[in-house]
């Protein structure tokens, strides 16, 4: 696989790599039917589910089942997202998944240790709810349902590679593994959803990856890889230990290959096989060889790149001394240049200057059938002299194998420019033939076994049909039919299909096409069609289904001129089926409708089929009756075909309009149809339809009363995402369209978030709160109600107002001195939604410890402002700071790092990271 900016066998980030996680639920947790359903109106996000099992701090074995209580939402719950992390901050997330509404899921593949988990719900509007409270569990072992842990080997050819170089990994097979998952990333925590390389469903204990360069070098770097097994039950095994490797343009190249043969000036005749040793990490199409007439390689006779095996056959070289060398390409060493090894040491050989002899003659097929096209080649020991070498060809049976009398190998070549061609003759039984090529006193032979033509396949199209509708058949031979033709006998295992008694494959032809009629049946009937000839037979299976009963046949237009174009026929049946159905089609005038198909298909899952009708020109008005038959029922419709000179008929419907042309979903619109003249007695019925009835529906028809010219009707709309609906009105041969736009009404804003900065302060110091809405505040602003669970410790104003058009506002939380750390819940309420967060008030002067671990590029140091932390890559350091302090961590030498833990860059590389210390905390910096 190729890793570009990010390569993965997953859908791209699973709809954004669960950023937000609800998108992953849409991508992997929803049934196809839900995804295809009409959009629903936006509803309030669902509440957080309650966690059920395992109990908090439980000791468990894996696989284990996570379970939670069901959430509710007016639009329904379509999915739940869950996450598992070794940290209560969920940095990193080591596993996550989504269910399609189920309130439990299985977790496997966790090593022994303590983990934290949480769940959120996703409603029918694809809105994700709040995360549940967090619980922990401790894995103490596995229960045997998990596969074992593979041992990942070092990659083939070392650990230093180049962009676009194939890198092959192998690992030990483990018991219980159905497939394997291979992952590689610069981040040793393998962040879920953003791991650069994720190859799943690997069936063999090996895989090959290619890391490219599509983002100006961002893919270069130091990588770690791991692999884990997946059982047939879907359970994951514990991942293997990691293996490190690097991908850089400037990584060293391996030594060049070593020539093996021919070497040391040995004299050889053609053809010659050049061979050499493999480099440590051979590439597909990676070798290049050069053959020169001199040691300086200024007179190159052959230059062959893109060779995969470590050998090459040379069929034609001039006589005399030759010098050859080989090198290997190992990806790229810059965006514009390939990474190639040095050329190997030069090896030598001499091509014999003796007169050419025939080394071999060969044909493409050793056992052809009569009538097959055959091709042959001749190989000489040295190149032909000027003027060429005439090679004589003979056949021990010229009737069966009529080779040409001779072929000429051009001067300076040892093989033909192109193969000689001929056609295998007819035989009635297997016939052994010897082909001989001669040049001077030398000769070579090739043995051919010519077989008589025989039956190859009988192909039916379609293989399932409705009774009464013929299927197409193709009888294919091995080879070609003899001079008398091939008269193939046909039989059927059931009267449901009645093939002709015989079909003839014409002389010199490899196939014949014919039709097999079928008869109506009352139940599904399998039929075997057998074809026999020359003592052999082939079979093909056909399923004949009961024919559907047609209910109507409508033509549009019903009146046309012979050269005006096509007529569309619409056939309806009583019910849909899970397979394609067919009906017989006929007319009473094939001279006017010569191209009318003999059948019409009703696609699976539909109750309608279309007939394309192409009439010919007529001299007088002609009425043609078209009939559709199935299940013992026939429906008919008349098509009037006028001479080309006949003026077209006037429209039977003058206008169709909808007002207004755009409405919010759930609001009605009015449609109006207008006739060109007053409706006759009894009124005129105009047929109506909508291409998106789930967005806008119309009555099946509207009647224009007698004497009136127009009529109106109501268009009912529904709350959907912005869309345009095409409405149609039809009267006779006139059909008109009107477009209706449906917009999504803006949702009322509600509270989406409440945050405090900092979330821990010494008593007497303030904290700044921020409330955020889901949409812009309405006219007059949005007044958000505030509360504190301990007003004596932390007090807030009664409310804060978000200005009209704004989405957020801040407020001050005042605190009082405390003697012990005290937690206070700050709450906010608006638009039916609420949010809470915790403020920790600490005694003045209380300190907390910050621990920093530095990994990645050696020689880099992580320092803090204010001072206290100074940690070099490969070590861990700690320092105390006043609780609630704002601390900035920075990598030295202008380096960037991926920060995780209490200070997170969310997987991105930044030069620094700032956090507000809230109790003892830890940070990991992976320096790039």
Secondary structure in CASP SS format (residue, H / E / C, confidence):
PFRMAT SS
TARGET T0000
AUTHOR 0000-0000-0000
METHOD secondary structure of the structure
MODEL  1
X C 1.00
X E 1.00
X E 1.00
X C 1.00
X C 1.00
X C 1.00
X C 1.00
X C 1.00
X C 1.00
X C 1.00
X C 1.00
X C 1.00
X H 1.00
X H 1.00
X H 1.00
X H 1.00
X H 1.00
X C 1.00
X C 1.00
X C 1.00
X H 1.00
X H 1.00
X H 1.00
X H 1.00
X H 1.00
X H 1.00
X H 1.00
X H 1.00
X H 1.00
X C 1.00
X C 1.00
X H 1.00
X H 1.00
X H 1.00
X H 1.00
X H 1.00
X C 1.00
X C 1.00
X C 1.00
X C 1.00
X C 1.00
X C 1.00
X C 1.00
X C 1.00
X C 1.00
X C 1.00
X C 1.00
X C 1.00
X C 1.00
X C 1.00
X E 1.00
X E 1.00
X E 1.00
X C 1.00
X C 1.00
X C 1.00
X C 1.00
X E 1.00
X E 1.00
X E 1.00
X E 1.00
X E 1.00
X C 1.00
X E 1.00
X E 1.00
X E 1.00
X E 1.00
X E 1.00
X C 1.00
X C 1.00
X C 1.00
X C 1.00
X C 1.00
X C 1.00
X C 1.00
X C 1.00
X E 1.00
X E 1.00
X E 1.00
X E 1.00
X E 1.00
X E 1.00
X E 1.00
X E 1.00
X E 1.00
X C 1.00
X C 1.00
X C 1.00
X C 1.00
X C 1.00
X C 1.00
X C 1.00
X E 1.00
X E 1.00
X E 1.00
X E 1.00
X E 1.00
X E 1.00
X E 1.00
X C 1.00
X C 1.00
X C 1.00
X C 1.00
X E 1.00
X E 1.00
X E 1.00
X E 1.00
X C 1.00
X C 1.00
X C 1.00
X C 1.00
X C 1.00
X E 1.00
X E 1.00
X E 1.00
X E 1.00
X E 1.00
X E 1.00
X E 1.00
X E 1.00
X E 1.00
X E 1.00
X E 1.00
X C 1.00
X C 1.00
X C 1.00
X C 1.00
X E 1.00
X C 1.00
X C 1.00
X C 1.00
X C 1.00
X C 1.00
X C 1.00
X E 1.00
X E 1.00
X E 1.00
X E 1.00
X E 1.00
X E 1.00
X E 1.00
X E 1.00
X C 1.00
X C 1.00
X C 1.00
X C 1.00
X C 1.00
X C 1.00
X C 1.00
X C 1.00
X C 1.00
X E 1.00
X C 1.00
X C 1.00
X C 1.00
X C 1.00
X C 1.00
X C 1.00
X C 1.00
X E 1.00
X E 1.00
X C 1.00
X C 1.00
X C 1.00
X C 1.00
X E 1.00
X E 1.00
X E 1.00
X E 1.00
X E 1.00
X E 1.00
X C 1.00
X C 1.00
X C 1.00
X C 1.00
X C 1.00
X C 1.00
X C 1.00
X E 1.00
X E 1.00
X E 1.00
X E 1.00
X E 1.00
X E 1.00
X E 1.00
X C 1.00
X C 1.00
X C 1.00
X C 1.00
X C 1.00
X C 1.00
X C 1.00
X C 1.00
X C 1.00
X C 1.00
X C 1.00
X E 1.00
X E 1.00
X E 1.00
X E 1.00
X E 1.00
X E 1.00
X C 1.00
X C 1.00
X C 1.00
X E 1.00
X E 1.00
X E 1.00
X E 1.00
X E 1.00
X E 1.00
X C 1.00
X C 1.00
X C 1.00
X C 1.00
X C 1.00
X C 1.00
X C 1.00
X C 1.00
X C 1.00
X E 1.00
X E 1.00
X E 1.00
X E 1.00
X E 1.00
X E 1.00
X E 1.00
X E 1.00
X E 1.00
X E 1.00
X C 1.00
X C 1.00
X C 1.00
X C 1.00
X C 1.00
X E 1.00
X C 1.00
X C 1.00
X C 1.00
X C 1.00
X C 1.00
X C 1.00
X E 1.00
X E 1.00
X E 1.00
X E 1.00
X E 1.00
X C 1.00
X C 1.00
X C 1.00
X C 1.00
X C 1.00
X C 1.00
X C 1.00
X C 1.00
X C 1.00
X C 1.00
X C 1.00
X E 1.00
X E 1.00
X E 1.00
X C 1.00
X C 1.00
X C 1.00
X C 1.00
X E 1.00
X E 1.00
X E 1.00
X C 1.00
X C 1.00
X C 1.00
X E 1.00
X E 1.00
X E 1.00
X E 1.00
X E 1.00
X C 1.00
X C 1.00
X C 1.00
X C 1.00
X C 1.00
X C 1.00
X C 1.00
X C 1.00
X C 1.00
X C 1.00
X E 1.00
X E 1.00
X E 1.00
X E 1.00
X E 1.00
X E 1.00
X C 1.00
X C 1.00
X C 1.00
X C 1.00
X C 1.00
X C 1.00
X C 1.00
X E 1.00
X E 1.00
X E 1.00
X E 1.00
X E 1.00
X E 1.00
X E 1.00
X E 1.00
X C 1.00
X C 1.00
X C 1.00
X E 1.00
X E 1.00
X E 1.00
X E 1.00
X C 1.00
X C 1.00
X C 1.00
X C 1.00
X C 1.00
X E 1.00
X E 1.00
X E 1.00
X E 1.00
X E 1.00
X E 1.00
X E 1.00
X E 1.00
X E 1.00
X E 1.00
X E 1.00
X E 1.00
X E 1.00
X E 1.00
X E 1.00
X C 1.00
X C 1.00
X E 1.00
X E 1.00
X E 1.00
X E 1.00
X C 1.00
X C 1.00
X C 1.00
X C 1.00
X C 1.00
X C 1.00
X E 1.00
X E 1.00
X E 1.00
X E 1.00
X E 1.00
X C 1.00
X C 1.00
X C 1.00
X C 1.00
X C 1.00
X C 1.00
X E 1.00
X E 1.00
X E 1.00
X E 1.00
X E 1.00
X E 1.00
X C 1.00
X C 1.00
X C 1.00
X C 1.00
X C 1.00
X E 1.00
X C 1.00
X C 1.00
X C 1.00
X E 1.00
X E 1.00
X E 1.00
X E 1.00
X E 1.00
X E 1.00
X E 1.00
X E 1.00
X C 1.00
X C 1.00
X C 1.00
X E 1.00
X C 1.00
X C 1.00
X C 1.00
X C 1.00
X E 1.00
X E 1.00
X E 1.00
X E 1.00
X E 1.00
X E 1.00
X E 1.00
X C 1.00
X C 1.00
X C 1.00
X C 1.00
X C 1.00
X E 1.00
X C 1.00
X C 1.00
X C 1.00
X C 1.00
X E 1.00
X E 1.00
X E 1.00
X E 1.00
X C 1.00
X E 1.00
X C 1.00
X C 1.00
X C 1.00
X E 1.00
X C 1.00
X C 1.00
X C 1.00
X C 1.00
X E 1.00
X E 1.00
X E 1.00
X E 1.00
X E 1.00
X C 1.00
X C 1.00
X C 1.00
X C 1.00
X C 1.00
X C 1.00
X E 1.00
X E 1.00
X E 1.00
X E 1.00
X E 1.00
X E 1.00
X E 1.00
X E 1.00
X E 1.00
X C 1.00
X C 1.00
X E 1.00
X E 1.00
X E 1.00
X E 1.00
X E 1.00
X E 1.00
X E 1.00
X E 1.00
X E 1.00
X E 1.00
X C 1.00
X C 1.00
X E 1.00
X E 1.00
X E 1.00
X E 1.00
X E 1.00
X E 1.00
X E 1.00
X E 1.00
X C 1.00
X C 1.00
X E 1.00
X E 1.00
X E 1.00
X C 1.00
X C 1.00
X C 1.00
X C 1.00
X E 1.00
X E 1.00
X E 1.00
X E 1.00
X E 1.00
X E 1.00
X E 1.00
X E 1.00
X C 1.00
X C 1.00
X C 1.00
X C 1.00
X C 1.00
X C 1.00
X C 1.00
X E 1.00
X E 1.00
X E 1.00
X E 1.00
X E 1.00
X E 1.00
X E 1.00
X C 1.00
X C 1.00
X C 1.00
X C 1.00
X E 1.00
X E 1.00
X C 1.00
X C 1.00
X C 1.00
X E 1.00
X E 1.00
X E 1.00
X E 1.00
X C 1.00
X C 1.00
X C 1.00
X C 1.00
X C 1.00
X E 1.00
X E 1.00
X E 1.00
X E 1.00
X E 1.00
X E 1.00
X E 1.00
X E 1.00
X C 1.00
X C 1.00
X C 1.00
X C 1.00
X C 1.00
X C 1.00
X E 1.00
X E 1.00
X E 1.00
X E 1.00
X E 1.00
X E 1.00
X E 1.00
X E 1.00
X E 1.00
X C 1.00
X C 1.00
X E 1.00
X E 1.00
X E 1.00
X E 1.00
X E 1.00
X E 1.00
X E 1.00
X E 1.00
X E 1.00
X E 1.00
X C 1.00
X C 1.00
X C 1.00
X C 1.00
X E 1.00
X E 1.00
X E 1.00
X E 1.00
X E 1.00
X E 1.00
X E 1.00
X C 1.00
X C 1.00
X E 1.00
X E 1.00
X E 1.00
X C 1.00
X C 1.00
X C 1.00
X C 1.00
X C 1.00
X E 1.00
X E 1.00
X E 1.00
X E 1.00
X E 1.00
X E 1.00
X E 1.00
X C 1.00
X C 1.00
X C 1.00
X C 1.00
X C 1.00
X C 1.00
X C 1.00
X E 1.00
X E 1.00
X E 1.00
X E 1.00
X E 1.00
X E 1.00
X E 1.00
X C 1.00
X C 1.00
X C 1.00
X C 1.00
X C 1.00
X C 1.00
X C 1.00
X C 1.00
X C 1.00
X C 1.00
X C 1.00
X E 1.00
X E 1.00
X E 1.00
X E 1.00
X C 1.00
X C 1.00
X C 1.00
X C 1.00
X C 1.00
X E 1.00
X E 1.00
X E 1.00
X E 1.00
X E 1.00
X E 1.00
X C 1.00
X C 1.00
X C 1.00
X C 1.00
X C 1.00
X C 1.00
X C 1.00
X C 1.00
X E 1.00
X E 1.00
X E 1.00
X E 1.00
X E 1.00
X E 1.00
X E 1.00
X E 1.00
X E 1.00
X C 1.00
X C 1.00
X E 1.00
X E 1.00
X E 1.00
X E 1.00
X E 1.00
X E 1.00
X E 1.00
X E 1.00
X E 1.00
X E 1.00
X C 1.00
X C 1.00
X C 1.00
X C 1.00
X C 1.00
X C 1.00
X C 1.00
X C 1.00
X C 1.00
X C 1.00
X C 1.00
X C 1.00
X E 1.00
X E 1.00
X E 1.00
X E 1.00
X E 1.00
X C 1.00
X C 1.00
X E 1.00
X E 1.00
X E 1.00
X C 1.00
X C 1.00
X C 1.00
X C 1.00
X E 1.00
X E 1.00
X E 1.00
X E 1.00
X E 1.00
X E 1.00
X C 1.00
X C 1.00
X C 1.00
X C 1.00
X C 1.00
X C 1.00
X C 1.00
X C 1.00
X C 1.00
X E 1.00
X E 1.00
X E 1.00
X E 1.00
X E 1.00
X E 1.00
X E 1.00
X C 1.00
X C 1.00
X C 1.00
X C 1.00
X C 1.00
X E 1.00
X E 1.00
X C 1.00
X C 1.00
X C 1.00
X E 1.00
X E 1.00
X E 1.00
X E 1.00
X C 1.00
X C 1.00
X C 1.00
X C 1.00
X C 1.00
X E 1.00
X E 1.00
X E 1.00
X E 1.00
X E 1.00
X E 1.00
X E 1.00
X E 1.00
X C 1.00
X C 1.00
X C 1.00
X C 1.00
X C 1.00
X E 1.00
X E 1.00
X E 1.00
X E 1.00
X E 1.00
X E 1.00
X E 1.00
X E 1.00
X E 1.00
X C 1.00
X C 1.00
X E 1.00
X E 1.00
X E 1.00
X E 1.00
X E 1.00
X E 1.00
X E 1.00
X E 1.00
X E 1.00
X E 1.00
X C 1.00
X C 1.00
X C 1.00
X C 1.00
X C 1.00
X C 1.00
X C 1.00
X E 1.00
X E 1.00
X E 1.00
X E 1.00
X E 1.00
X E 1.00
X E 1.00
X C 1.00
X C 1.00
X E 1.00
X E 1.00
X E 1.00
X C 1.00
X C 1.00
X C 1.00
X C 1.00
X E 1.00
X E 1.00
X E 1.00
X E 1.00
X E 1.00
X E 1.00
X E 1.00
X C 1.00
X C 1.00
X C 1.00
X C 1.00
X C 1.00
X C 1.00
X C 1.00
X C 1.00
X E 1.00
X E 1.00
X E 1.00
X E 1.00
X E 1.00
X E 1.00
X E 1.00
X C 1.00
X C 1.00
X C 1.00
X C 1.00
X C 1.00
X E 1.00
X E 1.00
X C 1.00
X C 1.00
X C 1.00
X E 1.00
X E 1.00
X E 1.00
X E 1.00
X C 1.00
X C 1.00
X C 1.00
X C 1.00
X C 1.00
X E 1.00
X E 1.00
X E 1.00
X E 1.00
X E 1.00
X E 1.00
X E 1.00
X E 1.00
X C 1.00
X C 1.00
X C 1.00
X C 1.00
X C 1.00
X C 1.00
X E 1.00
X E 1.00
X E 1.00
X E 1.00
X E 1.00
X E 1.00
X E 1.00
X E 1.00
X E 1.00
X C 1.00
X C 1.00
X E 1.00
X E 1.00
X E 1.00
X E 1.00
X E 1.00
X E 1.00
X E 1.00
X E 1.00
X E 1.00
X E 1.00
X C 1.00
X C 1.00
X C 1.00
X C 1.00
X E 1.00
X E 1.00
X E 1.00
X E 1.00
X E 1.00
X E 1.00
X E 1.00
X E 1.00
X E 1.00
X E 1.00
X C 1.00
X C 1.00
X C 1.00
X C 1.00
X E 1.00
X E 1.00
X E 1.00
X E 1.00
X E 1.00
X C 1.00
X C 1.00
X C 1.00
X C 1.00
X E 1.00
X E 1.00
X E 1.00
X C 1.00
X C 1.00
X C 1.00
X E 1.00
X E 1.00
X E 1.00
X E 1.00
X E 1.00
X E 1.00
X E 1.00
X C 1.00
X C 1.00
X C 1.00
X E 1.00
X E 1.00
X E 1.00
X E 1.00
X E 1.00
X E 1.00
X H 1.00
X H 1.00
X H 1.00
X C 1.00
X C 1.00
X E 1.00
X E 1.00
X E 1.00
X E 1.00
X E 1.00
X C 1.00
X C 1.00
X C 1.00
X C 1.00
X C 1.00
X C 1.00
X C 1.00
X E 1.00
X E 1.00
X C 1.00
X E 1.00
X E 1.00
X E 1.00
X E 1.00
X E 1.00
X C 1.00
X C 1.00
X C 1.00
X C 1.00
X E 1.00
X E 1.00
X E 1.00
X E 1.00
X E 1.00
X E 1.00
X E 1.00
X C 1.00
END
